[in-house]
């Protein structure tokens, strides 16, 4: 009984097959197996160009002697035309074979062109004077052979033009929808009719045609006919050249057209008559034109047959090896049933033995851990009761293939857990013919799928972070203009209290905008950090003391600090902001009060943990755990908790940037954040910061000195934004410096060359042109080492190292800044040491 008569996981009606009247669609492999579909490569272009060059060189050598009369060779014409008929007919048959597979209208037309050439060649031979009869057969006259030659040489380029036009520019093909037994005979019949009409016109209707042969010499009227033929040949070449994409067949048809044109030129234009050098050489070119495509097709066919034979041998050997292994494994299983029993009982994967109808015969105990069932609940039941309905037909198909081919199969299928959730299983299965059984081993892919989803989420967050960082750059420039001009305005209108109050409020709003930008950069992991070695417990204790006033009395804060918590290198301000965000979210999740627990501990994240979290590097970490007893989060919210601007709060109650900022800060600090939540139980966040290895450095606790004013030092301001350039010039002038301006690096270098040395270069980093601010700073440090350098940027990815990777000591002022920040950094730069590169 065949496989199709037996159900797999319960039987269903067979899928109806495609009707005979529906044209088959070619397989993708067929599109690269034929010259008519394979795209031309460099090797094809080189070979085709070589053939054209050789043909033209030979033509140039023969052309001066084309009119040289040679001895008539009686056997030349029959030999030449016999070879021509064979080449054209074989080429037509091979093209028709490809048409039978691809159903391409273009191939059918081209095959008809080669068939037409073969038929017209036969007619030419039959009518050639002195070959079969003194004046030729078929009632031929003195002009019949010449006209058949012209019809033959003009008809084939027309077929090539039609072939090129049927091949669409988008690479597609105009397909024949008619049945193959109808399309092929109709095409052949059409070619025979056309060839017969033209032959009849050249023989019986000879008198109606102009005289193009005077004995064995060319008549003047032949020039016009040959010009028309040459025009068709050139048009065919031009159409082939303009069509895109070019196939290999298109390339060699262009070579054919070149040889065809040289044939007509030698035998019809340069030759004086029959049996001179041009007559013989032209027909040799005609034979070459007929053989180019055939030769390439034969070479390609031989190569494909060689590959097919090699592949068939390899497949046969591999199939034999697999079959041998399955048989050996089956014998081993029969001889060591006790060992198999232990393997089945201890396997963490799911092992199934299934008969050909899909009924479970044996099930490993691991089914309880993976799918929640006891083995006895499966044995004797059909797989259709447990396979996900959407995967049932695909599973049946895999089992049928395994039985028919008796080969190992690898596939994925979802099973339904006892609690109703879908579990994706990766299966390896084999059919044992002696036992009439399927043997399957399935692995639960839940964890791997979760890890892949986490990786996709991380990549999505990275993409959003890049966009956010770019927006923050432009935002910083705008805020700098606002804050700088407000500061100057405040100094100008210092006596007007109302104006001063308005300016102060505007400055506060601008600063809040700057804080928002820093939050965006923190999420994007591009906020410039100021990390320092710190004691984790001290930081958490200080931050918790601040949180007590923020959270209120209804929330109890419990600290559990590990006495031996490892030191970390972290930006304390950013860590404070991260813990404040977590505490604020915890407070909102406990509207009636609750308990907030903060725990520190040492943790070692091993390679197994890192394999499940793509962004984790194995190593030692100091952990801060923040837990609440709030409402918790459902799974759909938990998966999006770190997305920027995602929030469950109402409009106006939050931006949704808080947890996204925590995520970005942890990644930028080389750490890792983990979250666990249950609805009605609470939520736990764990922040892992890498353990600090280097010893602590002595800090500098001196109070910052007020920024001094300038004493007439010369400063060169380089900024491509005219508004920012004017603002910086005004601020520095107000601070007592002599300021010069430059709109770009090139202008700055000209200014440096033309005047006395400057005391300070104050340049934006990101500028249009080949030389940015950082490159300008390096040039200045080389040529004018006495000039101090201060760079500024609102772009998060500002370079701080040279092309060789060495760090510099260039001072950097982050945008947006206020006048006081500018004054302090300019003073620091002027009083700093030499440039270290």
N, C-alpha and C positions, 0 to 999 in steps of 0.2 A: 504494500500500500504506500503511495507517495506521500510526501510531507504535506502537500496541499490539501489532502483529504483528511488530515488530523488537525485538531485545534491545539493551540499552544496558549496556556492560560485561558481555557474555554474557547470553543471554536466560533468563528464568525464567517459571514459570506466572503468569498474571495473578491479582491479588488478587481473591477473590470479592466481589461487590457485595452490599449489604444487600437483604434480601428485601422485597417490597412490604408484607408484613404487619407490618413493624417500623415503629413510629411515628417520624417524623423528629423530631430534637431541634432546637429553635429556635436560631438563631445569636444570639450576644451582641448584635449590632446590632439584631435584631428585638425584644429586650427593652427597648430604648429608643425604638423606632419606633412603638409602639402605646400608646394611652392606658391600656390595661389592664395594661401592664407598666412603663411609665415612672413613676418616683417623683415625687410632687408637689413642686414647688419653691415659693419665696416668691411668684413671679409668679402661679402657679396659685392659691395661697391668696388673694392679693389680688383676682384676677378673680372667684373663686367667692364671696368675701365681699361683693364689690361687687354681684353678682347677687342675693344673699340680701337685702342691705340695701335695694336698690331694690324688690325684691318685697314686703318687709315694709312699706316706706313707702307703696307703692301700696295694699297691703291695708288699712293703717290709714286711708288716705284714703277707701276705698270702703266699709269696714265700717259706718259709721253710716248709710249710705244703702242697705244691702243689701236691705231689704224694699221699697224704692221700686219700684212697678210701672212697667214700660216697655212700649212698643208691641211686640207679638209680630212678629218678623221671620221670615218663612217661610223665607228663604234662609239664615238663620244656622246652623241645625242641620246641613243638608247640607254647607254650606261648611266649618263648623268640623270636622265629623267626617271629611270627605274629607281635609282638611289633616292631621288627627290620624292617620288611617290611613296616609297617605303617609309622614309623619314616622316613625311607629312601625315601619312595614314596612321602610323604607330603613335605619333604625337596626339592626333585626334582621338584615337582609342583611349590613350591614357588620360586625356583631359575629360573624356566622357565618363571614364571610371570615377574620376574625382567628382564630376557633376552628380553621379548617381548617389554619392555620399552626402555632398554639401548642398545639392539642389540650387546651385548658384546660376542665375541667368547669365552672368558674365562669362562663366566657364562654358556654358552651352554655346554662346555666340562664338567664343574663341575656338572651341572645338570645331564648330561649323566652318570657321575660316580656314583651319588646317585641312578639313575634309574637302572644302571647295578648292583649295590649292592642289590637293592630290588629284581630284577629278579633272581640273583644268590642265594639269600636267599630262594626264593620259590623253586628253583631247589634243593637246599640243603635239604629242608624239605621233598620234594617229594622222594628224594633218600635215606633219613636217614633210616637205618635198624630198623624195628619194629614200625615205626611211622604210615605209611599207609599200609605197607605190610611187611612181615617178612624180605625180602631183599631190600625193597624200590621199588619205581615205576620207570618208564622210562627205564626199563631194566638195572637198576643199579646193579653193582657188589660190591664186598667187598671194593674196593678202590674208588668207585665213589664219595661217600660223602666226603671223605678226600680231593680228588683232587678238587672237586667243592669249598670246603672251601678254599683251597690254591689259586685257580683262583680268587675267590671272594676277598680274602685279598690282593692279588697282583694287581688286576685290579684297585681297587680304588686309591691306591697311584699313579699309572700311570696317572689317570685322574687329580689328584691334581697337579702333576708335569706339565702337559700340561696347566692346569689353570694358574699356576704361570708364566709359560713362555709366555703365551698370554697377561698377564698383563705387559705392558712395564715398564721399570725402570723409565721413565719420568713421570709416573702417568697416561699415556694415556691408551686406550683400543683398541684392534684389533677388529674392528666392522664387523659384517656380513652385506653384502650389498644385499643379496638375500631377496626376499619378505618373510614375516613372515609365510604365509600359506605353503610355500615350505620348509623353514629352519627347522621348528619344526618337521613336519612329517619325514623329512629325518634324523634328528638327532635321533628321537625315533626308527626309523627303523634300523639305524646303530647299536644302542645299542642292539636291539633285535637280530640282526644277530650275533653280537659278542657273546652275552650271549648264543645263541642257539648253535653256533659252539663249544664253550668251554664246554657246557653241554653235547653235543654229543660226544666230545672227552673224557670226563670223564666217560661216560656210555658205548657207543658202542665201543669207542677206548680205553677202560680201560687197555686192555692187552698190548697196545703199551707204556703205561706209567710205570715208576718204581713203585715198591710196597712200599707204605709209611705207611700202616696199617697192622698189623698182628693180626687179630681178633679185640679185643678192645684195643690192645697195639700199641705203636708207633714203626714203623720199622726203622732200621738205615738210610735208604735212605731219611727219612723225614728230617733229619738234614740239608741236602743240600738245599732242597726245602724251608724249613723255613728260612735258611740263605738268600736265594734270596729274599724272601718276606720281611724280615727285612731290607735288603739293600734298597729295593724300598721305604719302609716306611721312613727310615733315609734320603734317597735322597730327598723324597718329603718335609720332614721337613727342610732340608738344603736349598733347592731351595726357599721355602717360606721365610726362615730367611734372605736370601741374597737379596731378591727383595726389592726395595725401590720405593716409600714410602709404608709402610704397611697399608693395610686397616683393618677394624675390622674383616671382614670375613677371611683375611689371618691369623690373630692372632688366631681365634678360630679353623681354620683348622690345625694350628700347635698343638693346644690342642688335636684335634681329632687324629692327627698322633701319639702323645704321648700315648693316650689311646689305639690306634690301635696296637702300638708296645708292650704295656703291655699285650694286649689281646693275641697277637701271642706268647709272651714270656711265659705267664702262661699256655695257652692251648696247645701250640705246642712244647715248649722247656722244661719247668719245669714239666709239667704234664706227668704222666706215661701212661695214656690212658683215655678212655671215663669214665665219671661219677666219676672222683676223684675231689679233691678240685680245682686243676688248671683248669680242664675242666669247672666247673661251674663258677669259678671266672673270667676266660678268657672271657667267653661269656657275663658276666655282664659288663666287660670292653668294649666289642664290642657294647653292647646296649648303654652304656654311650657315646661311640664315635659317634654312630648314633644320639644321642639326643642332643649333645652339640650345634651344629649349629642350629638345629631346635628350641631348647629352646631359644637361643639368638634372633633368627629371630622372634619368637612369642612374646617375651618380647618387642622387638623394634617395632613390628607391633602394639601391644596394646598401647604402649606409643604414637606412631604416630597417631593412631586413637583417642586417648584421646585429643591430641593437636589439631587435625583437628576438633573434635567436639567442643572444646572450642573456637577455632578460628572462626568456622562457626557460633556459637552462638553470638560471639562478632560482627562479620561482619553483621549478620542479625539485631542485635540490633542497630548497628550504622547506617545501611542503613535505618532502620525504623525511627530512630531519625531524620536523615537528611530529609527523605521524609516528616515527620511531620512538621519539621521546614519550609521546602519550601512551603508546603501548607498553613501553618499559615502566612508565610510572604506574600504569594500571596493574601490571604484574606485581610491582613492589607494594602497592596498596593491598592487593589480595594476600601477599605473603606476610605483611606486617600490620595486621588489623589492630593489634594492641597498641602499637606506636601511633597509628592513625587516630585511635580513640583518644589518646592523650593529647595529640595535636589539636583535635577538634574541641576537646573539653577546655584546653588552656588558651586557645586562640582568642586574641582581642578583636580580630576581624570576624565577619559573619561567613560561615561556611555552609553551603547548601548542596544537597544532592536532590536532583529533580528529574522526574521521568519525562518522556517526550510529550506528554499532554500537559505538563506544567504543574503536576502534583508533587508536593514536597514529600520526599522519602526520608531525608535525614536533615536535621537542623542543629547547628552548634549552640551551646548554652549562651554564647555571646549575644544572641538575639535579645535576651532580656535587658542587657545594658544598652544596646543600640536602639531597639525598637519597642521595648517594654513588654514583650510577650515571653511566655515560657515555651520551650521547644515543642512540648506536646500540644500546644495550641495551634501550631502550624502543621505538624505532621499529618498527612492525609488530606490536607486542604489544598485548594488550587491557588496559584500565585495571583490570580486576578482579584482575590479577596484582599490583597495587601499592597499590590503595586498601585502607584498613583494613576488614576484613570487617564490622565493626559500622556503618560509614558507607556501605557499597556501595549499599544500596537508596535511601538519601536522595540520593546523587549521581545515580543513575539518574533519580530523580524530578525533580531540578533540570534535567537535560538534556532530559527530555521537555517540561517547562514552557517551557524556552527555545525548543525547536523549534516548539511549537504557537503560542506567543505571539510568537515572533521578537523577544523583548525581552531586555535585559541582565539577568543574574542575579547576585546577590551571596550567597555562602554559604561555610561552612567545612567542610572535609573533612580527615580524618587520612589521611596516606600512610605507608607503612612504609618506613623508611630501610633501606639495604642492610645495616646492622649489626643490624637487627631492632627498633629503637626507633620509636615512633610520632611523627610530625611533623605538627602541626596547620598546615594551609594555609588562608589566606583567599583565596577565588577570586572573580574577576570574569569572567563568561563571556557570550558572545553567539553566537547561531546565525545563520550566513549562508546564506540560502536559495539564492542563485545558486551558491555554491560547495559547498553541501551539507556544510558543515563547522562544527564548534564551534571557537571561538577563546577560550582561557582564559589569564588571567594570575593566577598564584598567588604569595602572599607568605608566607614562613616566619614564623609567629607565636610561635615558641619564646621569643624574648626578651621580647615583650610579655606573654606568659602568665607568664613568670618574674617580670616586674616587677609584674604584678597580684598574684601570689602573695606577693611580698615586701610589697606594700602591705597585703594581708590579714593577713599575719603581724605587721606593725607595728601594725595596728589591734587585733589580738588582744592583743599585748603591752601596748598602752595601756589596754585594758579591764582586764586583770589588774592592771596598775599602779594603777589607780584603786581597785580592791578592796583591794589590799595597803596603800595609803596610809590607807584608812579603818580597817583593822584595826590599823595601827601607832598610830593616834591613841588607841584604847582601850587598847592595850598599854602605851603610855607613861603613861597615867593610873594603871594598875595598878602599874607599876614604880615610879612616883613615890611611891605610898603605901608600898610595901614598903621602898624605899630610905630614905625619910624617917623612917619609924618605926624601922627598924633603926639609923639614925644616932642618933636620940634614945635608943633603948634602949642603944646602946653607951656613950653619955655617962652614963646612969644607972648602969649596971653596969660601970663602967670598972675597978673593983678586982677584979672576978671574972674571972680569967684564962680559965677554961673558957667562961664565957658570952661573953667578949670574942672568943675564937677562933671560937665558933659564929656570932656576929654577923658577924665578918669574912668567914667563908666564905659566909654568906648574902648579904652585900653583894657579894662577888665574883661569885656566881651571878647576882644582879640586874644587875650591870654587864654580864655576858656577854649577858643578855637584852636589855639596852639596845643592845649592839653588834649583836645579831641584828636588832633593830628598825631600826637605822640601815642595815643591809644591805637590809632590805625597802624602806626609803624610798629608798635609792640605786637599787634596781631600779625603783621607782615613779617615779623622777625628781622626788621631793619632799623629798629630804634637803636641809636648808639648807646650801648650800655657802659656803665662805670663799675665793673665788677671789682670786688676786693675779697680777700680771704676773711672769713667771718665764722664765728661760733654759731652753729645752728640754734642751739638752745637760747642763747642771748637774744638773737634776732626774734625768735618766736615769742619769747617772754615780753620783749618790748612792744611788739606788734599787738599781742593779746591785750596788754594793758590799755592800748588805744581803742581796741575793739569793744572793751567793756562799756565805755561811754557811748559807743555808736549803736550797739545792739539793744541796750536798755536792760531793765531789771527783770523782765519776764523771761529772758533767755539766760540759762546757766552755762557758764564757760568752764570746762574742765580741762586741765593740763596734765599730760602724762609725758614727761620729758626723759629721754634716755640719758643717763649720766655720762655715757661714753659715746655720745653722738659724734660722728665724724665732722670735721670742719669742711666748709664748702667755699667755693669762689663764686660769688653772686653779687648782683646789684641790689643792695638792701632796699632802695626805694621801689624798685620794680617788684621785689618779693613782697614788700608791704602792700603794694597795690593789688597783687595777685591774691594774697590772703584776705584783704579787705573785700575783694569781689566775691570770693567764696563765702565769706561770712555774711555779706549782704544777701546773697542768694539763699543761704541757709535761713536767715531771718525771715525772708519773704515766704519760705516754705513752712515756717512755724508761726502762723498768725496768732495762735493762742499761747505761744511760748513753748519752750522745750529746752533741749540740752545740746550744746555745741561742744564737741570734744576735739582737742588738738593734741596730736601724738607725734613725737619724734622717735626715730629708730634708725638703725643701720640695716641696709638690705643689699644683698648681692644678686643682681639680675644675671642669670646664666644664659647660655646659648639657647636652651630650650625656650626660655621666655622670649628671647630676642627673635627666635624664628617665628613666633606667633605675633610679634609686634615689629613691623618692618622698620620703624624709626628708632629702635632701641639698640644701643651698643652694649654688649655684655661688660660688666664691671661692678665696682663698688659704688653705692649711692647712699646719701643721707636722705631719709624720707620724712616728709611732713604730711600727716594724715589729718584731714578735716572732715568730721562726721557730724551729721545732724539727725534729729528724730522727727523730721518734717514729713510732708506728704509723699515724698518720693517722686520718681518720674517713670511713666510708662515706657516700654521699649521704643516706640516711634519717636518720642521726645529725646530719649537717651542717645539715639544714634545721631541726632542733629545738635547735641548740646554745645559743641564747639564751633558751630557754623556762625560766621559773622552776621549780625543783624537778625538772627533767629531768637525769638523770645516768646514766652507763653503769657507775658504780661500784657495788660491793656495798652491802648494807644496813649502815649505821653508818660508811661511808667518806666520806660527804659529803652535803650538803643539796641540791646542785644549784643553789645561789643564786649561785655565784661568777661565772659568765659572764653571768648575768642582771643582776648588779650592775654589771658592766663595761658592758653594753648601756645600762642606765639612766643611769649616770654620764656616758657619752658623749653621750647625747641631752640630758641636763640641761645639759651644758656647751656645747651648740650644735655638737657634733661628729658624727662618723660612724665606725662600726666596720665593717670588712670582713674576711671570713675565707675562706681557700682551703685545701683539704686533699685529699691523695691517700693512699689506703690503702697502707701500706708505704713511703711517701716522707716524709711529715711534714705539718705544719700551719703556716700563716702567718696571724697576726692583724695588721691594720694599723689603728692608731688615728689618726684625723685630727682635730686640734684647730684651731679658727679662729686665724688669725694676729692677734696683738695689734697694734692700730694706735696706741693712745694711748701717750705717753711714760711711762717708769717713774716711780713716785712714791717719794719717800724713805721708807724704812721706819723703824720705831721699834723698836730692839733693846733697849730697857731691860727689865730683868728685872721680872716682875710683882710688885707689892707685895702683901703679905698683906692679906686683906680685913679692914678694921677692924670693930669692934663698934659697935653703936648707942649713942647718948647720949640716949636717951629720946625720939627723934623719933616723931611720931604717924604710924602707917601704917594705911590702910584696905585690908583684904583682901576682894576680891570674887570668889567662887567658888561656882558652883551645886552642885558636888559636896561634900556635907557632910564626907566623910572627908578630902578634900584641903584643905578650908577649915580644919578643925581642925589638920591637920598643919602647914600654913603658919603658922597662928597660934602654934602651939607653938614652931616654929623661930624665928620672928621675935621672940617674947617672950624666948626663950633668948638671942638675940643682943643684947638690951638695948633693944628698941623697944616702944613702947606701941601695942597693936594693937586695932583694932575690926574687926568682921566684917559682911559683907552677902552675902545669898544670890543676889542678882541686881542688875541695873543700876538698877532702880527703887528698891530698898531702899538702894543705895549713894548715889543722888542725894538721897533723903530724909535720910540720915545726914550728907551733906555740907552740906545746908541747915540742919540742926538744931544742929550743933556748930561748934566753932572749926575753922578751916582745918586740913587734914591736910598733913603734909610730903610724903607719898608715897601714891600710889594703886597698889596691886599687884593686878592683875585678870587673870583668865582671859579669853582672847579669845572662845572658842566657848562661848556660854551660851544657854540657852533664853530665849525672849521676843523682842519686837520690837527691842530694843536689845542688841547684843552688846558684848563687852569693848572692841573697837576704837572703836565708836561712842561708848561711855561715855568712853573716853580723850579723844576729840575734844571732847566736851561739857565735860569737866573742864578741858581745856586752854583753852577759851574763857572759862569762867566763873571758874575759880580758877587763873589762870596761875602762881601761886607754887607750886602743888602739882606735884611731880615725878611721873612716870608710868613704871611698869614693867609690861609685859605678859608673860604666859606662855601657852604653848600646846603641846599635843602633837599638834596637827593639822597635816599637811604643807602645806595650802593657806592658811595664815594670811595675812591681808592685812597689807601693810606700807605701803600708800598710801591716801590719802583718796579720797572719792567723785570729786573732780576729777582724780584721777590723780597728785597731787603727793605726793612722798615725805615722811614724817615722821621725827623723830629719837627716837621712842618706843623705849625699851630693850625688848628681847625676850629672855626666858629660856625656852629650849626644855626641854620635859619629855622624859624624867625628869631631875631634877636632884638634887644632894645639897646639904646644908646649906651647905657652903663656897661652892658656886656661887651660891646664893641670897644669902649674905652679901656676896659681891663685887659682884653686880649691883645689889643694893639700895644699897650704898655708892656705886657709879658713878652710879646714877640720882640720888641725893640731891646728889652733888657736880657733876652735869652742868650744862650751860648751859640757857638758856630753850628752850621748845618751839618748833620751827620747823615750820610747817604748809605 
